[in-house]
Amino acid sequence: MAEVAIAQQMDIEAQIPVLEKAVFEAGAQEKELNGFVAALQAKRREMKEELQRFVVAQKTEHCSAVSASKGTAQAHYTEKAARAGSAFDRIMEKNTGLPGQPGSTDAAAKLAELEELSRKNRIKERLAAVKAGENLE
């Protein structure tokens, strides 16, 4: 019985380097994927800001000169922007498992708020680090 236990222990010890390598590779892949998620979230923020600027510009243009053709074009572009945003949300949800449509659920809204708070905190930390570095020099 002791021999069997020792043999089993030796087998487990032989597997340790392979398992450690797998854990390391998974950690590296996780960091890479987190970078992709952060980049996608930044792009999403940019797209939302651009959409908001577009909507404001269209409202301004619409108020200054109302015409049927411009109203049709505005509806077309607004619909096109909404479809693009929807497609982006579906891809984000499919690839990350995170809810894509902010406001579609309470959890998604909280996640977006948490993400924004985290981003602001990182910005403040970097600013503090820069200020501390300037004070030392």
Number of C-alpha atoms within 10 A of each C-alpha: 6 7 8 9 10 11 12 12 12 11 11 12 11 11 11 11 11 11 12 11 11 12 12 12 12 12 12 12 12 12 12 12 13 13 12 13 16 13 12 14 15 12 12 17 13 12 16 14 12 13 16 12 12 16 16 12 12 19 12 11 13 14 10 9 9 10 10 8 9 14 14 11 12 18 13 12 15 16 12 12 18 13 12 13 18 14 13 17 18 17 14 19 14 12 10 14 10 16 19 22 17 15 12 10 12 10 13 16 15 13 15 18 13 12 14 13 12 12 12 12 12 12 12 12 12 12 12 12 12 11 11 11 10 9 8 6 5
